[in-house]
Structure formats: C-alpha cells, structure tokens
Amino acid sequence: MSTTGATADPLAALGSLPGVADSVESVRKAVDRVYGHRVMRRRSNEITSEAALRGARGSAALSGADWALEEVRRRSDFSGDDGARTVGAALRLTAEAGQLLSIWRQSPLRVLARLHLVAAADKAEHVGRPRRAGEPVDEPLVDLPLPGADETHGRLEGLAEIVIAGGSAPALVTAAVVHGELLALRPFTSHNGLVARTAERIVLVGSGLDPKSVCPAEVGHAELGQDAYQEALRGYLSGTAEGMAAWIAHCGRAVALGARESTAVCEALQRGAA
C-alpha cells in the first residue's frame, strides 16, 4: 500500500471493503470472550505473561525457528545457533513492546528503530536504522519483491504520518496495514518479520482493542501457516481491494486465534491444570 500523498484518513476506506466489517466484528467477539472470562478478572497478569511467551514462539516460528512451546519456556540461553537467536530476538521484542506503547503514536519510526536494535542485539552500523542503497536484506522466508531504499524511506515516512494522524479506521485495519507495509518494505537489513509482527501487537494493544495484550496475533499467524501468510501478503502487495481485504481478514483470523489460545489458557487455569 503506497502511503505517499495520502489523505487525512487513508485507512478509513479500507474498513468498508467487502468482508472487512465482518472480520472486525469477529475479532471483537473473540476478544470480548477472553476478556469476559472469570479467570481474567483474577489472574490477568498470568494470562498476559503466557500470551507473551506464546506470541514470541509463534513469531519466531514464522521466521524459521519453529520450537515447541515448552522448549521456549525452559531455555535461558538463546545465544547458540540461528534458531536460538531468532527465538531470543522474539522474546526480547515481546518484552520491549510494552515499554514503547506511549511513544508509538508520537514517533513510530523511533519505535521501529528501537525494535530493530532490540531484535538484532548488535551495535553494528546498520542496526537501528532503515537500510541504505545497496545493503542486503536477510529475510529468506518473505518471498516478495524488495523495494529500493529511496522508495522504502518515502513509504516509511508516509506510514508514520498515518499513525501519528490517527483516524477512524478500526484497530484491526490499522494493525494489518502496519504489519503488511513493514513486511512489504523490509526496511531493515534483518529481523523485519519479527519487527512487523511486534508493531502489529503494539497497534492492537495501544488502540485499546487488546489493552492487556492477551490476544497474541503471532500465535494465529503461526497456526494459519507460512503458506497462508505468504499468500495473504501477496494480496496486500497487490494493492487491490480484494487483496487488501484478504490480508486484513487474514490478520483478523490471526487475532481471533490468539484470543482463542488465551481463552484455552484461562480454561486450563480454571481447571487447575496450568
């Protein structure tokens, strides 16, 4: 989605695309279901912590490190191979996201730079800033054409303007566009998928849709699978009404599945099984 020269509320029209209103309503019902669970009233901090762990595991899986949940839970050292470093990066990003909510609406580019710095855990010259012309991008599981650095910078600025301006678009629509645009642009030299999914989480939490961060969309994206993720992303990249609606619906299903996951955790805690 090109955001350059956008209108005051360029995302609002996406909410009227065929099927999007149904996706928004389905997500709202799924979120309300978990927030209405009696366990949430007494043990919401536990649900939030568990959702963070499961969300990080799901995001890492989509970046090629598909570990069992219990392996993620028990490990303390993530400095080994590429898979371990990916899981470690996902966990760090999940922890960092909550610290950046107040900054996002004022300075989204600053937040994205911080997320990349946290994910990379490196002080290399290319970390924490958008890539420059000629710099390669390490994102092997995202099979999309890569925009040039100048186009990327321009579209990032446009995306930031939209976030700062706010608007009337549903939180799901905004989160889906932020997620899709960052994956389309891959503005950093690495960890773009992890950063994009964390940014989606920040929008969903900061918007008030999921204020306690208990509906991890990353869980749903992983459950829907890499192939469906790529196909939906291609729809986003097409820029067509059908493609955009399909991507938003895909993100909606992911959030609903994340909510279902936390509802199951609530049920397990209620039974005394977790």
BALOBA-1460 file (C-alpha; in Angstrom, 3 decimals):
// residues 274
<rec num="1" residu="m" x="0.000" y="0.000" z="0.000"/>
<rec num="2" residu="s" x="1.555" y="3.272" z="-1.049"/>
<rec num="3" residu="t" x="1.098" y="5.884" z="1.654"/>
<rec num="4" residu="t" x="2.809" y="8.794" z="-0.054"/>
<rec num="5" residu="g" x="0.475" y="11.737" z="-0.549"/>
<rec num="6" residu="a" x="-2.255" y="10.035" z="1.450"/>
<rec num="7" residu="t" x="-5.448" y="11.748" z="2.549"/>
<rec num="8" residu="a" x="-6.169" y="12.742" z="6.143"/>
<rec num="9" residu="d" x="-7.649" y="9.325" z="6.952"/>
<rec num="10" residu="p" x="-6.456" y="6.959" z="4.229"/>
<rec num="11" residu="l" x="-7.217" y="3.791" z="6.191"/>
<rec num="12" residu="a" x="-10.865" y="4.545" z="6.859"/>
<rec num="13" residu="a" x="-11.940" y="3.405" z="3.390"/>
<rec num="14" residu="l" x="-10.347" y="0.015" z="3.989"/>
<rec num="15" residu="g" x="-12.878" y="-0.597" z="6.729"/>
<rec num="16" residu="s" x="-15.657" y="-0.570" z="4.136"/>
<rec num="17" residu="l" x="-14.072" y="-3.170" z="1.865"/>
<rec num="18" residu="p" x="-16.173" y="-6.331" z="1.384"/>
<rec num="19" residu="g" x="-15.803" y="-8.645" z="4.338"/>
<rec num="20" residu="v" x="-13.678" y="-6.315" z="6.464"/>
<rec num="21" residu="a" x="-16.540" y="-5.255" z="8.733"/>
<rec num="22" residu="d" x="-17.291" y="-8.933" z="9.381"/>
<rec num="23" residu="s" x="-13.629" y="-9.532" z="10.269"/>
<rec num="24" residu="v" x="-13.641" y="-6.579" z="12.650"/>
<rec num="25" residu="e" x="-16.797" y="-7.865" z="14.345"/>
<rec num="26" residu="s" x="-15.449" y="-11.422" z="14.625"/>
<rec num="27" residu="v" x="-12.283" y="-10.142" z="16.246"/>
<rec num="28" residu="r" x="-14.228" y="-8.018" z="18.688"/>
<rec num="29" residu="k" x="-16.340" y="-11.006" z="19.749"/>
<rec num="30" residu="a" x="-13.242" y="-13.193" z="20.195"/>
<rec num="31" residu="v" x="-11.505" y="-10.512" z="22.263"/>
<rec num="32" residu="d" x="-14.612" y="-9.910" z="24.373"/>
<rec num="33" residu="r" x="-14.835" y="-13.645" z="25.042"/>
<rec num="34" residu="v" x="-11.403" y="-13.882" z="26.620"/>
<rec num="35" residu="y" x="-11.732" y="-10.590" z="28.493"/>
<rec num="36" residu="g" x="-15.058" y="-11.747" z="29.887"/>
<rec num="37" residu="h" x="-13.639" y="-14.984" z="31.265"/>
<rec num="38" residu="r" x="-13.787" y="-15.168" z="35.043"/>
<rec num="39" residu="v" x="-10.086" y="-16.103" z="35.255"/>
<rec num="40" residu="m" x="-9.146" y="-12.821" z="33.579"/>
<rec num="41" residu="r" x="-10.690" y="-10.915" z="36.464"/>
<rec num="42" residu="r" x="-8.389" y="-12.612" z="38.981"/>
<rec num="43" residu="r" x="-5.286" y="-13.710" z="37.100"/>
<rec num="44" residu="s" x="-4.912" y="-11.394" z="34.120"/>
<rec num="45" residu="n" x="-1.171" y="-10.911" z="34.728"/>
<rec num="46" residu="e" x="-0.616" y="-14.640" z="34.312"/>
<rec num="47" residu="i" x="-2.616" y="-14.674" z="31.084"/>
<rec num="48" residu="t" x="-0.626" y="-11.715" z="29.771"/>
<rec num="49" residu="s" x="2.681" y="-13.420" z="30.566"/>
<rec num="50" residu="e" x="1.608" y="-16.668" z="28.937"/>
<rec num="51" residu="a" x="0.310" y="-14.821" z="25.862"/>
<rec num="52" residu="a" x="3.664" y="-13.051" z="25.549"/>
<rec num="53" residu="l" x="5.538" y="-16.350" z="25.615"/>
<rec num="54" residu="r" x="3.217" y="-17.992" z="23.102"/>
<rec num="55" residu="g" x="3.244" y="-14.942" z="20.866"/>
<rec num="56" residu="a" x="7.034" y="-14.877" z="20.795"/>
<rec num="57" residu="r" x="7.109" y="-18.584" z="19.957"/>
<rec num="58" residu="g" x="4.663" y="-18.024" z="17.085"/>
<rec num="59" residu="s" x="6.565" y="-15.078" z="15.669"/>
<rec num="60" residu="a" x="9.849" y="-16.979" z="15.821"/>
<rec num="61" residu="a" x="8.220" y="-19.919" z="14.033"/>
<rec num="62" residu="l" x="7.260" y="-17.646" z="11.132"/>
<rec num="63" residu="s" x="10.884" y="-16.532" z="10.966"/>
<rec num="64" residu="g" x="12.115" y="-20.111" z="10.678"/>
<rec num="65" residu="a" x="12.607" y="-21.142" z="14.323"/>
<rec num="66" residu="d" x="9.619" y="-23.398" z="14.983"/>
<rec num="67" residu="w" x="10.325" y="-24.546" z="18.529"/>
<rec num="68" residu="a" x="7.977" y="-26.369" z="20.853"/>
<rec num="69" residu="l" x="6.449" y="-24.079" z="23.461"/>
<rec num="70" residu="e" x="7.984" y="-25.996" z="26.347"/>
<rec num="71" residu="e" x="11.430" y="-25.659" z="24.793"/>
<rec num="72" residu="v" x="10.987" y="-21.890" z="24.627"/>
<rec num="73" residu="r" x="9.744" y="-21.903" z="28.212"/>
<rec num="74" residu="r" x="12.622" y="-23.878" z="29.690"/>
<rec num="75" residu="r" x="15.549" y="-22.331" z="27.789"/>
<rec num="76" residu="s" x="17.524" y="-19.463" z="29.282"/>
<rec num="77" residu="d" x="20.387" y="-19.263" z="26.775"/>
<rec num="78" residu="f" x="19.481" y="-18.113" z="23.268"/>
<rec num="79" residu="s" x="22.983" y="-17.333" z="22.045"/>
<rec num="80" residu="g" x="23.575" y="-20.566" z="20.155"/>
<rec num="81" residu="d" x="22.577" y="-21.224" z="16.556"/>
<rec num="82" residu="d" x="20.429" y="-19.103" z="14.250"/>
<rec num="83" residu="g" x="17.220" y="-20.657" z="15.550"/>
<rec num="84" residu="a" x="18.083" y="-19.901" z="19.157"/>
<rec num="85" residu="r" x="18.980" y="-16.325" z="18.293"/>
<rec num="86" residu="t" x="15.680" y="-15.904" z="16.443"/>
<rec num="87" residu="v" x="13.694" y="-17.163" z="19.430"/>
<rec num="88" residu="g" x="15.714" y="-14.917" z="21.723"/>
<rec num="89" residu="a" x="15.015" y="-11.928" z="19.491"/>
<rec num="90" residu="a" x="11.278" y="-12.675" z="19.500"/>
<rec num="91" residu="l" x="11.242" y="-12.886" z="23.296"/>
<rec num="92" residu="r" x="13.138" y="-9.616" z="23.663"/>
<rec num="93" residu="l" x="10.767" y="-7.850" z="21.278"/>
<rec num="94" residu="t" x="7.709" y="-9.095" z="23.141"/>
<rec num="95" residu="a" x="9.144" y="-7.770" z="26.394"/>
<rec num="96" residu="e" x="10.094" y="-4.451" z="24.808"/>
<rec num="97" residu="a" x="6.754" y="-3.813" z="23.122"/>
<rec num="98" residu="g" x="5.008" y="-2.833" z="26.337"/>
<rec num="99" residu="q" x="7.621" y="-0.162" z="27.028"/>
<rec num="100" residu="l" x="7.008" y="1.562" z="23.700"/>
<rec num="101" residu="l" x="3.237" y="1.986" z="23.679"/>
<rec num="102" residu="s" x="3.310" y="5.618" z="24.775"/>
<rec num="103" residu="i" x="5.886" y="6.518" z="22.131"/>
<rec num="104" residu="w" x="4.277" y="4.786" z="19.142"/>
<rec num="105" residu="r" x="1.631" y="7.381" z="18.282"/>
<rec num="106" residu="q" x="4.121" y="10.255" z="18.598"/>
<rec num="107" residu="s" x="7.149" y="8.701" z="16.916"/>
<rec num="108" residu="p" x="6.538" y="5.367" z="15.193"/>
<rec num="109" residu="l" x="9.840" y="5.498" z="13.308"/>
<rec num="110" residu="r" x="11.707" y="5.842" z="16.574"/>
<rec num="111" residu="v" x="9.854" y="2.796" z="17.900"/>
<rec num="112" residu="l" x="10.644" y="0.746" z="14.799"/>
<rec num="113" residu="a" x="14.323" y="1.662" z="15.055"/>
<rec num="114" residu="r" x="14.316" y="0.623" z="18.706"/>
<rec num="115" residu="l" x="12.614" y="-2.677" z="17.882"/>
<rec num="116" residu="h" x="15.264" y="-3.482" z="15.285"/>
<rec num="117" residu="l" x="18.018" y="-2.615" z="17.734"/>
<rec num="118" residu="v" x="16.478" y="-4.915" z="20.347"/>
<rec num="119" residu="a" x="15.946" y="-7.736" z="17.842"/>
<rec num="120" residu="a" x="19.446" y="-7.560" z="16.408"/>
<rec num="121" residu="a" x="21.122" y="-7.247" z="19.838"/>
<rec num="122" residu="d" x="24.079" y="-5.797" z="17.987"/>
<rec num="123" residu="k" x="25.817" y="-2.453" z="17.721"/>
<rec num="124" residu="a" x="26.702" y="-2.811" z="14.053"/>
<rec num="125" residu="e" x="26.473" y="0.326" z="11.941"/>
<rec num="126" residu="h" x="23.390" y="-0.873" z="10.054"/>
<rec num="127" residu="v" x="21.340" y="-1.741" z="13.150"/>
<rec num="128" residu="g" x="18.506" y="0.500" z="14.308"/>
<rec num="129" residu="r" x="18.069" y="2.447" z="11.086"/>
<rec num="130" residu="p" x="16.434" y="1.848" z="7.685"/>
<rec num="131" residu="r" x="18.655" y="0.150" z="5.133"/>
<rec num="132" residu="r" x="20.588" y="2.206" z="2.616"/>
<rec num="133" residu="a" x="21.002" y="1.663" z="-1.111"/>
<rec num="134" residu="g" x="22.996" y="-1.478" z="-1.805"/>
<rec num="135" residu="e" x="22.620" y="-3.003" z="1.647"/>
<rec num="136" residu="p" x="21.306" y="-6.579" z="1.510"/>
<rec num="137" residu="v" x="18.269" y="-7.806" z="3.420"/>
<rec num="138" residu="d" x="18.336" y="-11.113" z="5.284"/>
<rec num="139" residu="e" x="14.673" y="-12.194" z="5.293"/>
<rec num="140" residu="p" x="14.683" y="-15.540" z="3.452"/>
<rec num="141" residu="l" x="11.125" y="-16.593" z="4.348"/>
<rec num="142" residu="v" x="9.484" y="-13.489" z="2.852"/>
<rec num="143" residu="d" x="9.294" y="-14.108" z="-0.880"/>
<rec num="144" residu="l" x="8.231" y="-10.665" z="-2.152"/>
<rec num="145" residu="p" x="9.852" y="-8.103" z="-4.450"/>
<rec num="146" residu="l" x="12.082" y="-5.771" z="-2.431"/>
<rec num="147" residu="p" x="11.556" y="-2.008" z="-2.917"/>
<rec num="148" residu="g" x="14.612" y="0.199" z="-3.293"/>
<rec num="149" residu="a" x="15.942" y="2.178" z="-0.359"/>
<rec num="150" residu="d" x="14.554" y="5.529" z="-1.550"/>
<rec num="151" residu="e" x="11.048" y="4.144" z="-2.045"/>
<rec num="152" residu="t" x="11.268" y="2.395" z="1.300"/>
<rec num="153" residu="h" x="12.226" y="5.579" z="3.130"/>
<rec num="154" residu="g" x="9.398" y="7.525" z="1.479"/>
<rec num="155" residu="r" x="6.779" y="4.917" z="2.308"/>
<rec num="156" residu="l" x="8.030" y="4.617" z="5.887"/>
<rec num="157" residu="e" x="7.584" y="8.362" z="6.303"/>
<rec num="158" residu="g" x="4.083" y="8.079" z="4.861"/>
<rec num="159" residu="l" x="3.209" y="5.236" z="7.196"/>
<rec num="160" residu="a" x="4.478" y="7.247" z="10.165"/>
<rec num="161" residu="e" x="2.326" y="10.213" z="9.136"/>
<rec num="162" residu="i" x="-0.755" y="7.982" z="9.065"/>
<rec num="163" residu="v" x="-0.015" y="6.561" z="12.516"/>
<rec num="164" residu="i" x="0.601" y="9.993" z="14.016"/>
<rec num="165" residu="a" x="-2.534" y="11.461" z="12.429"/>
<rec num="166" residu="g" x="-4.718" y="8.681" z="13.796"/>
<rec num="167" residu="g" x="-8.153" y="8.345" z="12.263"/>
<rec num="168" residu="s" x="-11.380" y="6.404" z="12.398"/>
<rec num="169" residu="a" x="-10.188" y="3.089" z="10.956"/>
<rec num="170" residu="p" x="-10.740" y="0.051" z="13.207"/>
<rec num="171" residu="a" x="-7.707" y="-1.117" z="15.150"/>
<rec num="172" residu="l" x="-7.593" y="-4.348" z="13.145"/>
<rec num="173" residu="v" x="-7.295" y="-2.407" z="9.878"/>
<rec num="174" residu="t" x="-4.511" y="-0.171" z="11.185"/>
<rec num="175" residu="a" x="-2.619" y="-3.119" z="12.675"/>
<rec num="176" residu="a" x="-2.908" y="-5.096" z="9.445"/>
<rec num="177" residu="v" x="-1.650" y="-2.199" z="7.334"/>
<rec num="178" residu="v" x="1.307" y="-1.520" z="9.643"/>
<rec num="179" residu="h" x="2.196" y="-5.217" z="9.612"/>
<rec num="180" residu="g" x="1.759" y="-5.596" z="5.849"/>
<rec num="181" residu="e" x="3.602" y="-2.416" z="4.937"/>
<rec num="182" residu="l" x="6.616" y="-3.296" z="7.062"/>
<rec num="183" residu="l" x="6.841" y="-6.747" z="5.503"/>
<rec num="184" residu="a" x="6.381" y="-5.304" z="2.012"/>
<rec num="185" residu="l" x="9.176" y="-2.770" z="2.618"/>
<rec num="186" residu="r" x="11.506" y="-4.825" z="4.823"/>
<rec num="187" residu="p" x="13.114" y="-1.548" z="5.877"/>
<rec num="188" residu="f" x="15.905" y="-3.105" z="7.930"/>
<rec num="189" residu="t" x="18.712" y="-5.420" z="6.927"/>
<rec num="190" residu="s" x="17.331" y="-8.218" z="9.139"/>
<rec num="191" residu="h" x="14.544" y="-9.233" z="11.549"/>
<rec num="192" residu="n" x="11.826" y="-7.438" z="9.566"/>
<rec num="193" residu="g" x="9.233" y="-10.146" z="10.142"/>
<rec num="194" residu="l" x="9.764" y="-10.097" z="13.897"/>
<rec num="195" residu="v" x="9.617" y="-6.296" z="13.947"/>
<rec num="196" residu="a" x="6.479" y="-6.180" z="11.771"/>
<rec num="197" residu="r" x="4.604" y="-8.623" z="13.990"/>
<rec num="198" residu="t" x="5.663" y="-6.737" z="17.115"/>
<rec num="199" residu="a" x="4.432" y="-3.489" z="15.569"/>
<rec num="200" residu="e" x="1.092" y="-5.177" z="14.874"/>
<rec num="201" residu="r" x="0.918" y="-6.140" z="18.560"/>
<rec num="202" residu="i" x="1.709" y="-2.558" z="19.627"/>
<rec num="203" residu="v" x="-1.158" y="-1.229" z="17.497"/>
<rec num="204" residu="l" x="-3.636" y="-3.781" z="18.835"/>
<rec num="205" residu="v" x="-2.682" y="-3.081" z="22.452"/>
<rec num="206" residu="g" x="-2.273" y="0.683" z="22.143"/>
<rec num="207" residu="s" x="-5.588" y="1.068" z="20.330"/>
<rec num="208" residu="g" x="-7.457" y="-0.373" z="23.289"/>
<rec num="209" residu="l" x="-8.660" y="-3.423" z="21.385"/>
<rec num="210" residu="d" x="-6.413" y="-5.686" z="23.474"/>
<rec num="211" residu="p" x="-5.138" y="-3.459" z="26.305"/>
<rec num="212" residu="k" x="-3.815" y="-6.339" z="28.431"/>
<rec num="213" residu="s" x="-2.050" y="-7.946" z="25.450"/>
<rec num="214" residu="v" x="-3.751" y="-11.313" z="25.845"/>
<rec num="215" residu="c" x="-4.709" y="-11.927" z="22.196"/>
<rec num="216" residu="p" x="-1.356" y="-12.693" z="20.514"/>
<rec num="217" residu="a" x="-1.885" y="-12.444" z="16.763"/>
<rec num="218" residu="e" x="1.507" y="-14.102" z="16.294"/>
<rec num="219" residu="v" x="0.018" y="-17.341" z="17.619"/>
<rec num="220" residu="g" x="-2.698" y="-17.174" z="14.980"/>
<rec num="221" residu="h" x="-0.345" y="-16.280" z="12.145"/>
<rec num="222" residu="a" x="1.791" y="-19.302" z="13.010"/>
<rec num="223" residu="e" x="-1.250" y="-21.571" z="13.311"/>
<rec num="224" residu="l" x="-2.554" y="-20.460" z="9.908"/>
<rec num="225" residu="g" x="0.839" y="-21.382" z="8.471"/>
<rec num="226" residu="q" x="3.638" y="-19.933" z="6.411"/>
<rec num="227" residu="d" x="1.962" y="-20.620" z="3.053"/>
<rec num="228" residu="a" x="-1.238" y="-18.798" z="4.009"/>
<rec num="229" residu="y" x="0.824" y="-15.952" z="5.434"/>
<rec num="230" residu="q" x="2.744" y="-15.539" z="2.182"/>
<rec num="231" residu="e" x="-0.401" y="-15.759" z="0.076"/>
<rec num="232" residu="a" x="-2.168" y="-13.109" z="2.146"/>
<rec num="233" residu="l" x="0.907" y="-10.889" z="1.970"/>
<rec num="234" residu="r" x="0.876" y="-11.137" z="-1.808"/>
<rec num="235" residu="g" x="-2.707" y="-9.915" z="-1.676"/>
<rec num="236" residu="y" x="-1.589" y="-6.925" z="0.379"/>
<rec num="237" residu="l" x="1.232" y="-6.222" z="-2.038"/>
<rec num="238" residu="s" x="-1.185" y="-6.247" z="-4.980"/>
<rec num="239" residu="g" x="-2.865" y="-3.139" z="-3.600"/>
<rec num="240" residu="t" x="-6.236" y="-4.301" z="-4.967"/>
<rec num="241" residu="a" x="-9.408" y="-4.070" z="-2.897"/>
<rec num="242" residu="e" x="-9.695" y="-7.859" z="-2.899"/>
<rec num="243" residu="g" x="-6.068" y="-8.345" z="-1.911"/>
<rec num="244" residu="m" x="-6.196" y="-5.774" z="0.871"/>
<rec num="245" residu="a" x="-9.440" y="-7.208" z="2.235"/>
<rec num="246" residu="a" x="-7.942" y="-10.718" z="2.174"/>
<rec num="247" residu="w" x="-4.880" y="-9.554" z="4.128"/>
<rec num="248" residu="i" x="-6.993" y="-7.747" z="6.730"/>
<rec num="249" residu="a" x="-9.209" y="-10.821" z="7.070"/>
<rec num="250" residu="h" x="-6.125" y="-12.999" z="7.495"/>
<rec num="251" residu="c" x="-4.860" y="-10.732" z="10.280"/>
<rec num="252" residu="g" x="-8.326" y="-10.824" z="11.831"/>
<rec num="253" residu="r" x="-8.302" y="-14.604" z="11.897"/>
<rec num="254" residu="a" x="-4.849" y="-14.497" z="13.491"/>
<rec num="255" residu="v" x="-6.031" y="-12.202" z="16.291"/>
<rec num="256" residu="a" x="-9.124" y="-14.348" z="16.857"/>
<rec num="257" residu="l" x="-6.953" y="-17.474" z="17.090"/>
<rec num="258" residu="g" x="-4.680" y="-15.689" z="19.560"/>
<rec num="259" residu="a" x="-7.728" y="-14.834" z="21.641"/>
<rec num="260" residu="r" x="-8.866" y="-18.453" z="21.449"/>
<rec num="261" residu="e" x="-5.442" y="-19.564" z="22.684"/>
<rec num="262" residu="s" x="-5.683" y="-17.348" z="25.747"/>
<rec num="263" residu="t" x="-9.261" y="-18.471" z="26.372"/>
<rec num="264" residu="a" x="-7.929" y="-22.032" z="26.463"/>
<rec num="265" residu="v" x="-5.246" y="-20.934" z="28.941"/>
<rec num="266" residu="c" x="-7.983" y="-19.404" z="31.097"/>
<rec num="267" residu="e" x="-9.918" y="-22.650" z="30.968"/>
<rec num="268" residu="a" x="-6.829" y="-24.641" z="31.947"/>
<rec num="269" residu="l" x="-6.119" y="-22.350" z="34.879"/>
<rec num="270" residu="q" x="-9.729" y="-22.629" z="35.971"/>
<rec num="271" residu="r" x="-9.433" y="-26.410" z="35.973"/>
<rec num="272" residu="g" x="-6.172" y="-26.155" z="37.901"/>
<rec num="273" residu="a" x="-4.289" y="-27.806" z="35.052"/>
<rec num="274" residu="a" x="-1.869" y="-24.961" z="34.337"/>
